């Protein structure tokens, strides 16, 4: 007889109990039981099969993708909150209580919360500014034209554009700070 562990699945219509083998993924057990949670990749690369360990769980799971790597798709925040990918997760002992069909909630932690963090937003703005600066250094005439057009559309004169660029530390009109011609 193979050793099995009791797993409780919490579903919108109620709970159900299953018994899982050590070498069986949670998704395989769900399908064996006829639960059919959503799944697409079956490799730990998407979030469609996400579940969430509930606090009343007395044991955990381990996750391994097809290459044996334990660092699958979910970010650290999602794993800390109890999310797992049922297609690559194995129960380590009795007492797992799992809420199925958590793709939407996992997505919010994986992407929405993470990318709304201030440091990520700042990094995005910095990367955008750096890209614009590099483009401006390679295309100074076009860059100046764009800036002048923006000032004209906002009701500022060309003189206003010159003084604004000098105030911003960009140097005299026609030169962008850090331009290769300054060396």
MODELLER restraints for C-alpha pairs under 7 A, 6 or more apart:
rsr = mdl.restraints
at = mdl.atoms
rsr.add(forms.Gaussian(group=physical.xy_distance, feature=features.Distance(at['CA:2:A'], at['CA:21:A']), mean=6.96, stdev=0.5))
rsr.add(forms.Gaussian(group=physical.xy_distance, feature=features.Distance(at['CA:3:A'], at['CA:21:A']), mean=6.25, stdev=0.5))
rsr.add(forms.Gaussian(group=physical.xy_distance, feature=features.Distance(at['CA:4:A'], at['CA:19:A']), mean=5.69, stdev=0.5))
rsr.add(forms.Gaussian(group=physical.xy_distance, feature=features.Distance(at['CA:4:A'], at['CA:20:A']), mean=5.06, stdev=0.5))
rsr.add(forms.Gaussian(group=physical.xy_distance, feature=features.Distance(at['CA:4:A'], at['CA:21:A']), mean=4.53, stdev=0.5))
rsr.add(forms.Gaussian(group=physical.xy_distance, feature=features.Distance(at['CA:4:A'], at['CA:22:A']), mean=6.63, stdev=0.5))
rsr.add(forms.Gaussian(group=physical.xy_distance, feature=features.Distance(at['CA:5:A'], at['CA:19:A']), mean=5.27, stdev=0.5))
rsr.add(forms.Gaussian(group=physical.xy_distance, feature=features.Distance(at['CA:5:A'], at['CA:20:A']), mean=5.23, stdev=0.5))
rsr.add(forms.Gaussian(group=physical.xy_distance, feature=features.Distance(at['CA:5:A'], at['CA:21:A']), mean=6.55, stdev=0.5))
rsr.add(forms.Gaussian(group=physical.xy_distance, feature=features.Distance(at['CA:5:A'], at['CA:93:A']), mean=5.86, stdev=0.5))
rsr.add(forms.Gaussian(group=physical.xy_distance, feature=features.Distance(at['CA:5:A'], at['CA:94:A']), mean=4.67, stdev=0.5))
rsr.add(forms.Gaussian(group=physical.xy_distance, feature=features.Distance(at['CA:6:A'], at['CA:17:A']), mean=6.91, stdev=0.5))
rsr.add(forms.Gaussian(group=physical.xy_distance, feature=features.Distance(at['CA:6:A'], at['CA:18:A']), mean=5.88, stdev=0.5))
rsr.add(forms.Gaussian(group=physical.xy_distance, feature=features.Distance(at['CA:6:A'], at['CA:19:A']), mean=4.61, stdev=0.5))
rsr.add(forms.Gaussian(group=physical.xy_distance, feature=features.Distance(at['CA:6:A'], at['CA:20:A']), mean=6.54, stdev=0.5))
rsr.add(forms.Gaussian(group=physical.xy_distance, feature=features.Distance(at['CA:6:A'], at['CA:94:A']), mean=5.27, stdev=0.5))
rsr.add(forms.Gaussian(group=physical.xy_distance, feature=features.Distance(at['CA:6:A'], at['CA:95:A']), mean=6.18, stdev=0.5))
rsr.add(forms.Gaussian(group=physical.xy_distance, feature=features.Distance(at['CA:7:A'], at['CA:17:A']), mean=5.75, stdev=0.5))
rsr.add(forms.Gaussian(group=physical.xy_distance, feature=features.Distance(at['CA:7:A'], at['CA:18:A']), mean=5.23, stdev=0.5))
rsr.add(forms.Gaussian(group=physical.xy_distance, feature=features.Distance(at['CA:7:A'], at['CA:19:A']), mean=5.92, stdev=0.5))
rsr.add(forms.Gaussian(group=physical.xy_distance, feature=features.Distance(at['CA:7:A'], at['CA:20:A']), mean=6.98, stdev=0.5))
rsr.add(forms.Gaussian(group=physical.xy_distance, feature=features.Distance(at['CA:7:A'], at['CA:94:A']), mean=6.90, stdev=0.5))
rsr.add(forms.Gaussian(group=physical.xy_distance, feature=features.Distance(at['CA:7:A'], at['CA:95:A']), mean=6.19, stdev=0.5))
rsr.add(forms.Gaussian(group=physical.xy_distance, feature=features.Distance(at['CA:7:A'], at['CA:96:A']), mean=5.00, stdev=0.5))
rsr.add(forms.Gaussian(group=physical.xy_distance, feature=features.Distance(at['CA:7:A'], at['CA:97:A']), mean=5.99, stdev=0.5))
rsr.add(forms.Gaussian(group=physical.xy_distance, feature=features.Distance(at['CA:8:A'], at['CA:15:A']), mean=6.67, stdev=0.5))
rsr.add(forms.Gaussian(group=physical.xy_distance, feature=features.Distance(at['CA:8:A'], at['CA:16:A']), mean=5.80, stdev=0.5))
rsr.add(forms.Gaussian(group=physical.xy_distance, feature=features.Distance(at['CA:8:A'], at['CA:17:A']), mean=4.56, stdev=0.5))
rsr.add(forms.Gaussian(group=physical.xy_distance, feature=features.Distance(at['CA:8:A'], at['CA:18:A']), mean=6.39, stdev=0.5))
rsr.add(forms.Gaussian(group=physical.xy_distance, feature=features.Distance(at['CA:8:A'], at['CA:96:A']), mean=6.27, stdev=0.5))
rsr.add(forms.Gaussian(group=physical.xy_distance, feature=features.Distance(at['CA:8:A'], at['CA:97:A']), mean=4.70, stdev=0.5))
rsr.add(forms.Gaussian(group=physical.xy_distance, feature=features.Distance(at['CA:8:A'], at['CA:98:A']), mean=6.17, stdev=0.5))
rsr.add(forms.Gaussian(group=physical.xy_distance, feature=features.Distance(at['CA:9:A'], at['CA:15:A']), mean=5.51, stdev=0.5))
rsr.add(forms.Gaussian(group=physical.xy_distance, feature=features.Distance(at['CA:9:A'], at['CA:16:A']), mean=5.32, stdev=0.5))
rsr.add(forms.Gaussian(group=physical.xy_distance, feature=features.Distance(at['CA:9:A'], at['CA:17:A']), mean=6.18, stdev=0.5))
rsr.add(forms.Gaussian(group=physical.xy_distance, feature=features.Distance(at['CA:9:A'], at['CA:97:A']), mean=6.04, stdev=0.5))
rsr.add(forms.Gaussian(group=physical.xy_distance, feature=features.Distance(at['CA:9:A'], at['CA:98:A']), mean=5.01, stdev=0.5))
rsr.add(forms.Gaussian(group=physical.xy_distance, feature=features.Distance(at['CA:9:A'], at['CA:99:A']), mean=5.87, stdev=0.5))
rsr.add(forms.Gaussian(group=physical.xy_distance, feature=features.Distance(at['CA:9:A'], at['CA:100:A']), mean=6.74, stdev=0.5))
rsr.add(forms.Gaussian(group=physical.xy_distance, feature=features.Distance(at['CA:10:A'], at['CA:16:A']), mean=6.71, stdev=0.5))
rsr.add(forms.Gaussian(group=physical.xy_distance, feature=features.Distance(at['CA:10:A'], at['CA:98:A']), mean=5.94, stdev=0.5))
rsr.add(forms.Gaussian(group=physical.xy_distance, feature=features.Distance(at['CA:10:A'], at['CA:99:A']), mean=4.67, stdev=0.5))
rsr.add(forms.Gaussian(group=physical.xy_distance, feature=features.Distance(at['CA:10:A'], at['CA:100:A']), mean=6.46, stdev=0.5))
rsr.add(forms.Gaussian(group=physical.xy_distance, feature=features.Distance(at['CA:11:A'], at['CA:99:A']), mean=6.38, stdev=0.5))
rsr.add(forms.Gaussian(group=physical.xy_distance, feature=features.Distance(at['CA:11:A'], at['CA:100:A']), mean=6.29, stdev=0.5))
rsr.add(forms.Gaussian(group=physical.xy_distance, feature=features.Distance(at['CA:20:A'], at['CA:29:A']), mean=6.32, stdev=0.5))
rsr.add(forms.Gaussian(group=physical.xy_distance, feature=features.Distance(at['CA:22:A'], at['CA:90:A']), mean=6.60, stdev=0.5))
rsr.add(forms.Gaussian(group=physical.xy_distance, feature=features.Distance(at['CA:22:A'], at['CA:91:A']), mean=6.44, stdev=0.5))
rsr.add(forms.Gaussian(group=physical.xy_distance, feature=features.Distance(at['CA:22:A'], at['CA:92:A']), mean=6.97, stdev=0.5))
rsr.add(forms.Gaussian(group=physical.xy_distance, feature=features.Distance(at['CA:24:A'], at['CA:90:A']), mean=6.36, stdev=0.5))
rsr.add(forms.Gaussian(group=physical.xy_distance, feature=features.Distance(at['CA:25:A'], at['CA:86:A']), mean=6.57, stdev=0.5))
rsr.add(forms.Gaussian(group=physical.xy_distance, feature=features.Distance(at['CA:25:A'], at['CA:87:A']), mean=5.93, stdev=0.5))
rsr.add(forms.Gaussian(group=physical.xy_distance, feature=features.Distance(at['CA:25:A'], at['CA:88:A']), mean=6.00, stdev=0.5))
rsr.add(forms.Gaussian(group=physical.xy_distance, feature=features.Distance(at['CA:25:A'], at['CA:89:A']), mean=5.41, stdev=0.5))
rsr.add(forms.Gaussian(group=physical.xy_distance, feature=features.Distance(at['CA:25:A'], at['CA:90:A']), mean=4.98, stdev=0.5))
rsr.add(forms.Gaussian(group=physical.xy_distance, feature=features.Distance(at['CA:26:A'], at['CA:86:A']), mean=4.98, stdev=0.5))
rsr.add(forms.Gaussian(group=physical.xy_distance, feature=features.Distance(at['CA:26:A'], at['CA:87:A']), mean=6.42, stdev=0.5))
rsr.add(forms.Gaussian(group=physical.xy_distance, feature=features.Distance(at['CA:26:A'], at['CA:89:A']), mean=5.98, stdev=0.5))
rsr.add(forms.Gaussian(group=physical.xy_distance, feature=features.Distance(at['CA:26:A'], at['CA:90:A']), mean=6.11, stdev=0.5))
rsr.add(forms.Gaussian(group=physical.xy_distance, feature=features.Distance(at['CA:27:A'], at['CA:86:A']), mean=4.84, stdev=0.5))
rsr.add(forms.Gaussian(group=physical.xy_distance, feature=features.Distance(at['CA:27:A'], at['CA:87:A']), mean=4.94, stdev=0.5))
rsr.add(forms.Gaussian(group=physical.xy_distance, feature=features.Distance(at['CA:30:A'], at['CA:36:A']), mean=6.14, stdev=0.5))
rsr.add(forms.Gaussian(group=physical.xy_distance, feature=features.Distance(at['CA:37:A'], at['CA:49:A']), mean=6.44, stdev=0.5))
rsr.add(forms.Gaussian(group=physical.xy_distance, feature=features.Distance(at['CA:37:A'], at['CA:101:A']), mean=6.18, stdev=0.5))
rsr.add(forms.Gaussian(group=physical.xy_distance, feature=features.Distance(at['CA:38:A'], at['CA:48:A']), mean=5.69, stdev=0.5))
rsr.add(forms.Gaussian(group=physical.xy_distance, feature=features.Distance(at['CA:38:A'], at['CA:49:A']), mean=5.35, stdev=0.5))
rsr.add(forms.Gaussian(group=physical.xy_distance, feature=features.Distance(at['CA:38:A'], at['CA:101:A']), mean=6.95, stdev=0.5))
rsr.add(forms.Gaussian(group=physical.xy_distance, feature=features.Distance(at['CA:39:A'], at['CA:48:A']), mean=5.09, stdev=0.5))
rsr.add(forms.Gaussian(group=physical.xy_distance, feature=features.Distance(at['CA:39:A'], at['CA:49:A']), mean=4.71, stdev=0.5))
rsr.add(forms.Gaussian(group=physical.xy_distance, feature=features.Distance(at['CA:40:A'], at['CA:48:A']), mean=6.34, stdev=0.5))
rsr.add(forms.Gaussian(group=physical.xy_distance, feature=features.Distance(at['CA:42:A'], at['CA:87:A']), mean=5.18, stdev=0.5))
rsr.add(forms.Gaussian(group=physical.xy_distance, feature=features.Distance(at['CA:43:A'], at['CA:65:A']), mean=5.94, stdev=0.5))
rsr.add(forms.Gaussian(group=physical.xy_distance, feature=features.Distance(at['CA:43:A'], at['CA:66:A']), mean=6.19, stdev=0.5))
rsr.add(forms.Gaussian(group=physical.xy_distance, feature=features.Distance(at['CA:43:A'], at['CA:87:A']), mean=6.53, stdev=0.5))
rsr.add(forms.Gaussian(group=physical.xy_distance, feature=features.Distance(at['CA:43:A'], at['CA:88:A']), mean=6.52, stdev=0.5))
rsr.add(forms.Gaussian(group=physical.xy_distance, feature=features.Distance(at['CA:44:A'], at['CA:65:A']), mean=5.96, stdev=0.5))
rsr.add(forms.Gaussian(group=physical.xy_distance, feature=features.Distance(at['CA:44:A'], at['CA:72:A']), mean=5.84, stdev=0.5))
rsr.add(forms.Gaussian(group=physical.xy_distance, feature=features.Distance(at['CA:44:A'], at['CA:73:A']), mean=5.95, stdev=0.5))
rsr.add(forms.Gaussian(group=physical.xy_distance, feature=features.Distance(at['CA:44:A'], at['CA:85:A']), mean=6.19, stdev=0.5))
rsr.add(forms.Gaussian(group=physical.xy_distance, feature=features.Distance(at['CA:44:A'], at['CA:87:A']), mean=6.39, stdev=0.5))
rsr.add(forms.Gaussian(group=physical.xy_distance, feature=features.Distance(at['CA:44:A'], at['CA:88:A']), mean=5.83, stdev=0.5))
rsr.add(forms.Gaussian(group=physical.xy_distance, feature=features.Distance(at['CA:45:A'], at['CA:73:A']), mean=5.34, stdev=0.5))
rsr.add(forms.Gaussian(group=physical.xy_distance, feature=features.Distance(at['CA:47:A'], at['CA:85:A']), mean=6.79, stdev=0.5))
rsr.add(forms.Gaussian(group=physical.xy_distance, feature=features.Distance(at['CA:47:A'], at['CA:103:A']), mean=5.43, stdev=0.5))
rsr.add(forms.Gaussian(group=physical.xy_distance, feature=features.Distance(at['CA:47:A'], at['CA:107:A']), mean=6.96, stdev=0.5))
rsr.add(forms.Gaussian(group=physical.xy_distance, feature=features.Distance(at['CA:48:A'], at['CA:103:A']), mean=5.21, stdev=0.5))
rsr.add(forms.Gaussian(group=physical.xy_distance, feature=features.Distance(at['CA:49:A'], at['CA:85:A']), mean=5.65, stdev=0.5))
rsr.add(forms.Gaussian(group=physical.xy_distance, feature=features.Distance(at['CA:49:A'], at['CA:86:A']), mean=5.65, stdev=0.5))
rsr.add(forms.Gaussian(group=physical.xy_distance, feature=features.Distance(at['CA:49:A'], at['CA:87:A']), mean=6.63, stdev=0.5))
rsr.add(forms.Gaussian(group=physical.xy_distance, feature=features.Distance(at['CA:49:A'], at['CA:101:A']), mean=6.54, stdev=0.5))
rsr.add(forms.Gaussian(group=physical.xy_distance, feature=features.Distance(at['CA:49:A'], at['CA:103:A']), mean=6.47, stdev=0.5))
rsr.add(forms.Gaussian(group=physical.xy_distance, feature=features.Distance(at['CA:50:A'], at['CA:83:A']), mean=6.59, stdev=0.5))
rsr.add(forms.Gaussian(group=physical.xy_distance, feature=features.Distance(at['CA:50:A'], at['CA:84:A']), mean=5.59, stdev=0.5))
rsr.add(forms.Gaussian(group=physical.xy_distance, feature=features.Distance(at['CA:50:A'], at['CA:85:A']), mean=4.57, stdev=0.5))
rsr.add(forms.Gaussian(group=physical.xy_distance, feature=features.Distance(at['CA:50:A'], at['CA:86:A']), mean=6.02, stdev=0.5))
rsr.add(forms.Gaussian(group=physical.xy_distance, feature=features.Distance(at['CA:50:A'], at['CA:100:A']), mean=6.83, stdev=0.5))
rsr.add(forms.Gaussian(group=physical.xy_distance, feature=features.Distance(at['CA:50:A'], at['CA:101:A']), mean=6.01, stdev=0.5))
rsr.add(forms.Gaussian(group=physical.xy_distance, feature=features.Distance(at['CA:50:A'], at['CA:102:A']), mean=5.05, stdev=0.5))
rsr.add(forms.Gaussian(group=physical.xy_distance, feature=features.Distance(at['CA:50:A'], at['CA:103:A']), mean=4.92, stdev=0.5))
rsr.add(forms.Gaussian(group=physical.xy_distance, feature=features.Distance(at['CA:50:A'], at['CA:106:A']), mean=6.71, stdev=0.5))
rsr.add(forms.Gaussian(group=physical.xy_distance, feature=features.Distance(at['CA:51:A'], at['CA:83:A']), mean=5.69, stdev=0.5))
rsr.add(forms.Gaussian(group=physical.xy_distance, feature=features.Distance(at['CA:51:A'], at['CA:84:A']), mean=5.41, stdev=0.5))
rsr.add(forms.Gaussian(group=physical.xy_distance, feature=features.Distance(at['CA:51:A'], at['CA:85:A']), mean=6.22, stdev=0.5))
rsr.add(forms.Gaussian(group=physical.xy_distance, feature=features.Distance(at['CA:51:A'], at['CA:86:A']), mean=6.34, stdev=0.5))
rsr.add(forms.Gaussian(group=physical.xy_distance, feature=features.Distance(at['CA:51:A'], at['CA:98:A']), mean=6.46, stdev=0.5))
rsr.add(forms.Gaussian(group=physical.xy_distance, feature=features.Distance(at['CA:51:A'], at['CA:99:A']), mean=5.53, stdev=0.5))
rsr.add(forms.Gaussian(group=physical.xy_distance, feature=features.Distance(at['CA:51:A'], at['CA:100:A']), mean=4.48, stdev=0.5))
rsr.add(forms.Gaussian(group=physical.xy_distance, feature=features.Distance(at['CA:51:A'], at['CA:101:A']), mean=5.78, stdev=0.5))
rsr.add(forms.Gaussian(group=physical.xy_distance, feature=features.Distance(at['CA:51:A'], at['CA:102:A']), mean=5.03, stdev=0.5))
rsr.add(forms.Gaussian(group=physical.xy_distance, feature=features.Distance(at['CA:52:A'], at['CA:82:A']), mean=5.19, stdev=0.5))
rsr.add(forms.Gaussian(group=physical.xy_distance, feature=features.Distance(at['CA:52:A'], at['CA:83:A']), mean=4.28, stdev=0.5))
rsr.add(forms.Gaussian(group=physical.xy_distance, feature=features.Distance(at['CA:52:A'], at['CA:84:A']), mean=5.98, stdev=0.5))
rsr.add(forms.Gaussian(group=physical.xy_distance, feature=features.Distance(at['CA:52:A'], at['CA:98:A']), mean=5.54, stdev=0.5))
rsr.add(forms.Gaussian(group=physical.xy_distance, feature=features.Distance(at['CA:52:A'], at['CA:99:A']), mean=5.12, stdev=0.5))
rsr.add(forms.Gaussian(group=physical.xy_distance, feature=features.Distance(at['CA:52:A'], at['CA:100:A']), mean=6.61, stdev=0.5))
rsr.add(forms.Gaussian(group=physical.xy_distance, feature=features.Distance(at['CA:52:A'], at['CA:102:A']), mean=6.60, stdev=0.5))
rsr.add(forms.Gaussian(group=physical.xy_distance, feature=features.Distance(at['CA:53:A'], at['CA:82:A']), mean=4.96, stdev=0.5))
rsr.add(forms.Gaussian(group=physical.xy_distance, feature=features.Distance(at['CA:53:A'], at['CA:83:A']), mean=6.37, stdev=0.5))
rsr.add(forms.Gaussian(group=physical.xy_distance, feature=features.Distance(at['CA:53:A'], at['CA:97:A']), mean=5.98, stdev=0.5))
rsr.add(forms.Gaussian(group=physical.xy_distance, feature=features.Distance(at['CA:53:A'], at['CA:98:A']), mean=4.65, stdev=0.5))
rsr.add(forms.Gaussian(group=physical.xy_distance, feature=features.Distance(at['CA:53:A'], at['CA:99:A']), mean=6.42, stdev=0.5))
rsr.add(forms.Gaussian(group=physical.xy_distance, feature=features.Distance(at['CA:54:A'], at['CA:97:A']), mean=5.62, stdev=0.5))
rsr.add(forms.Gaussian(group=physical.xy_distance, feature=features.Distance(at['CA:54:A'], at['CA:98:A']), mean=5.73, stdev=0.5))
rsr.add(forms.Gaussian(group=physical.xy_distance, feature=features.Distance(at['CA:54:A'], at['CA:99:A']), mean=6.76, stdev=0.5))
rsr.add(forms.Gaussian(group=physical.xy_distance, feature=features.Distance(at['CA:56:A'], at['CA:97:A']), mean=6.58, stdev=0.5))
rsr.add(forms.Gaussian(group=physical.xy_distance, feature=features.Distance(at['CA:57:A'], at['CA:95:A']), mean=5.44, stdev=0.5))
rsr.add(forms.Gaussian(group=physical.xy_distance, feature=features.Distance(at['CA:57:A'], at['CA:96:A']), mean=4.66, stdev=0.5))
rsr.add(forms.Gaussian(group=physical.xy_distance, feature=features.Distance(at['CA:57:A'], at['CA:97:A']), mean=4.96, stdev=0.5))
rsr.add(forms.Gaussian(group=physical.xy_distance, feature=features.Distance(at['CA:58:A'], at['CA:95:A']), mean=4.87, stdev=0.5))
rsr.add(forms.Gaussian(group=physical.xy_distance, feature=features.Distance(at['CA:58:A'], at['CA:96:A']), mean=6.22, stdev=0.5))
rsr.add(forms.Gaussian(group=physical.xy_distance, feature=features.Distance(at['CA:59:A'], at['CA:92:A']), mean=6.78, stdev=0.5))
rsr.add(forms.Gaussian(group=physical.xy_distance, feature=features.Distance(at['CA:59:A'], at['CA:93:A']), mean=5.75, stdev=0.5))
rsr.add(forms.Gaussian(group=physical.xy_distance, feature=features.Distance(at['CA:59:A'], at['CA:94:A']), mean=6.36, stdev=0.5))
rsr.add(forms.Gaussian(group=physical.xy_distance, feature=features.Distance(at['CA:59:A'], at['CA:95:A']), mean=5.66, stdev=0.5))
rsr.add(forms.Gaussian(group=physical.xy_distance, feature=features.Distance(at['CA:59:A'], at['CA:96:A']), mean=5.75, stdev=0.5))
rsr.add(forms.Gaussian(group=physical.xy_distance, feature=features.Distance(at['CA:60:A'], at['CA:91:A']), mean=6.43, stdev=0.5))
rsr.add(forms.Gaussian(group=physical.xy_distance, feature=features.Distance(at['CA:60:A'], at['CA:92:A']), mean=5.96, stdev=0.5))
rsr.add(forms.Gaussian(group=physical.xy_distance, feature=features.Distance(at['CA:60:A'], at['CA:96:A']), mean=6.51, stdev=0.5))
rsr.add(forms.Gaussian(group=physical.xy_distance, feature=features.Distance(at['CA:61:A'], at['CA:89:A']), mean=6.21, stdev=0.5))
rsr.add(forms.Gaussian(group=physical.xy_distance, feature=features.Distance(at['CA:61:A'], at['CA:90:A']), mean=5.35, stdev=0.5))
rsr.add(forms.Gaussian(group=physical.xy_distance, feature=features.Distance(at['CA:61:A'], at['CA:91:A']), mean=4.38, stdev=0.5))
rsr.add(forms.Gaussian(group=physical.xy_distance, feature=features.Distance(at['CA:61:A'], at['CA:92:A']), mean=5.19, stdev=0.5))
rsr.add(forms.Gaussian(group=physical.xy_distance, feature=features.Distance(at['CA:62:A'], at['CA:89:A']), mean=5.64, stdev=0.5))
rsr.add(forms.Gaussian(group=physical.xy_distance, feature=features.Distance(at['CA:62:A'], at['CA:90:A']), mean=5.38, stdev=0.5))
rsr.add(forms.Gaussian(group=physical.xy_distance, feature=features.Distance(at['CA:62:A'], at['CA:91:A']), mean=6.55, stdev=0.5))
rsr.add(forms.Gaussian(group=physical.xy_distance, feature=features.Distance(at['CA:62:A'], at['CA:92:A']), mean=6.71, stdev=0.5))
rsr.add(forms.Gaussian(group=physical.xy_distance, feature=features.Distance(at['CA:63:A'], at['CA:70:A']), mean=5.63, stdev=0.5))
rsr.add(forms.Gaussian(group=physical.xy_distance, feature=features.Distance(at['CA:63:A'], at['CA:88:A']), mean=5.46, stdev=0.5))
rsr.add(forms.Gaussian(group=physical.xy_distance, feature=features.Distance(at['CA:63:A'], at['CA:89:A']), mean=4.28, stdev=0.5))
rsr.add(forms.Gaussian(group=physical.xy_distance, feature=features.Distance(at['CA:63:A'], at['CA:90:A']), mean=6.18, stdev=0.5))
rsr.add(forms.Gaussian(group=physical.xy_distance, feature=features.Distance(at['CA:64:A'], at['CA:70:A']), mean=4.57, stdev=0.5))
rsr.add(forms.Gaussian(group=physical.xy_distance, feature=features.Distance(at['CA:64:A'], at['CA:88:A']), mean=5.54, stdev=0.5))
rsr.add(forms.Gaussian(group=physical.xy_distance, feature=features.Distance(at['CA:64:A'], at['CA:89:A']), mean=6.53, stdev=0.5))
rsr.add(forms.Gaussian(group=physical.xy_distance, feature=features.Distance(at['CA:65:A'], at['CA:72:A']), mean=6.33, stdev=0.5))
rsr.add(forms.Gaussian(group=physical.xy_distance, feature=features.Distance(at['CA:65:A'], at['CA:88:A']), mean=5.57, stdev=0.5))
rsr.add(forms.Gaussian(group=physical.xy_distance, feature=features.Distance(at['CA:74:A'], at['CA:110:A']), mean=6.63, stdev=0.5))
rsr.add(forms.Gaussian(group=physical.xy_distance, feature=features.Distance(at['CA:75:A'], at['CA:110:A']), mean=6.06, stdev=0.5))
rsr.add(forms.Gaussian(group=physical.xy_distance, feature=features.Distance(at['CA:77:A'], at['CA:109:A']), mean=6.92, stdev=0.5))
rsr.add(forms.Gaussian(group=physical.xy_distance, feature=features.Distance(at['CA:78:A'], at['CA:106:A']), mean=6.53, stdev=0.5))
rsr.add(forms.Gaussian(group=physical.xy_distance, feature=features.Distance(at['CA:78:A'], at['CA:109:A']), mean=5.72, stdev=0.5))
rsr.add(forms.Gaussian(group=physical.xy_distance, feature=features.Distance(at['CA:78:A'], at['CA:110:A']), mean=6.02, stdev=0.5))
rsr.add(forms.Gaussian(group=physical.xy_distance, feature=features.Distance(at['CA:83:A'], at['CA:106:A']), mean=6.44, stdev=0.5))
rsr.add(forms.Gaussian(group=physical.xy_distance, feature=features.Distance(at['CA:115:A'], at['CA:121:A']), mean=6.87, stdev=0.5))
rsr.add(forms.Gaussian(group=physical.xy_distance, feature=features.Distance(at['CA:136:A'], at['CA:143:A']), mean=5.17, stdev=0.5))
rsr.add(forms.Gaussian(group=physical.xy_distance, feature=features.Distance(at['CA:137:A'], at['CA:176:A']), mean=6.50, stdev=0.5))
rsr.add(forms.Gaussian(group=physical.xy_distance, feature=features.Distance(at['CA:137:A'], at['CA:179:A']), mean=5.69, stdev=0.5))
rsr.add(forms.Gaussian(group=physical.xy_distance, feature=features.Distance(at['CA:140:A'], at['CA:174:A']), mean=6.98, stdev=0.5))
rsr.add(forms.Gaussian(group=physical.xy_distance, feature=features.Distance(at['CA:144:A'], at['CA:174:A']), mean=6.72, stdev=0.5))
rsr.add(forms.Gaussian(group=physical.xy_distance, feature=features.Distance(at['CA:148:A'], at['CA:158:A']), mean=6.38, stdev=0.5))
rsr.add(forms.Gaussian(group=physical.xy_distance, feature=features.Distance(at['CA:148:A'], at['CA:161:A']), mean=6.28, stdev=0.5))
rsr.add(forms.Gaussian(group=physical.xy_distance, feature=features.Distance(at['CA:151:A'], at['CA:157:A']), mean=6.61, stdev=0.5))
rsr.add(forms.Gaussian(group=physical.xy_distance, feature=features.Distance(at['CA:151:A'], at['CA:161:A']), mean=6.12, stdev=0.5))
rsr.add(forms.Gaussian(group=physical.xy_distance, feature=features.Distance(at['CA:162:A'], at['CA:173:A']), mean=5.69, stdev=0.5))
rsr.add(forms.Gaussian(group=physical.xy_distance, feature=features.Distance(at['CA:165:A'], at['CA:171:A']), mean=6.77, stdev=0.5))
rsr.add(forms.Gaussian(group=physical.xy_distance, feature=features.Distance(at['CA:166:A'], at['CA:172:A']), mean=5.93, stdev=0.5))
rsr.add(forms.Gaussian(group=physical.xy_distance, feature=features.Distance(at['CA:170:A'], at['CA:176:A']), mean=5.44, stdev=0.5))
rsr.add(forms.Gaussian(group=physical.xy_distance, feature=features.Distance(at['CA:170:A'], at['CA:177:A']), mean=5.11, stdev=0.5))
rsr.add(forms.Gaussian(group=physical.xy_distance, feature=features.Distance(at['CA:171:A'], at['CA:177:A']), mean=6.29, stdev=0.5))
